[in-house]
Structure formats: structure tokens, C-alpha cells
Amino acid sequence: MIAYSTLGVNDMTRAIRFYDAVFAPLGAVRDATSETWTGYSRAGDRAKFFLTRPFDRAAATSGNGGMLAFLGEDRAAIDAFYVAALANGGADEGPPGVREGMNPVFYAAYVRDPDGNKLCAFVRK
């Protein structure tokens, strides 16, 4: 149902460095880059993910309660996403692990990107 999603960023170079690193373990690649937006996709997926500078030219801010979640292939990919996030300016919001009460088993890691946007990488295995 979702065709694409966007996150506002304040420093495109910093954001590209972060997202190139965290998306690599999840199999996504950067396929478009400009001064105002950068796009990522994964082979076989129809949805796209874009980093963008806000259209109104105001500072990008993170929303309270908003989060994007990305599906990984296995637990190793989730672990690698988390390590890459912290190594590239991200902040911990919950280390990789099984989240209680989820069925099937939900293994996830939560981080904030350098602009404060909350992200999750997960696998149901």
C-alpha cells in the first residue's frame, strides 16, 4: 500500500553516510542522489525510501510517536543495522533482541538517525 516514504534531513551528506551504512545489511541501496533528495530501494520491493530537505526550507525535525520500520532477512542483518547506526552517528533506542509478547517471534533493534528520526529494523523469526 505504501508507494514511498520520506524523512526530512538537515545535512544530506551526513544522512547519506548514515543510511548507506544502515541499509547495507538490509539489502537496500542508494539509487538516486541530488542536493535536495536521495532515494533508496531494495530489489523486488516496489516501495521507495527518500531522504529530503523540507520543502519549506525550515529545519527538519523528528516527530514524537512517528517511526519507520524496515524488514531484514535474519537476526544477523538486524544486529549489523544496529552496529552500523551507532557507528555512523545514530543513537540507541533499544538494542537488538526479542520483544516480549509478539507472535511470531519479533526480533528488532531501534535507533535514532542523526536528525532524531526513530527507526526500527526487524525480522519475524
Order of alpha helices (4+ residues) and beta strands (2+ residues): beta-alpha-beta-beta-beta-beta-alpha-beta-beta-beta
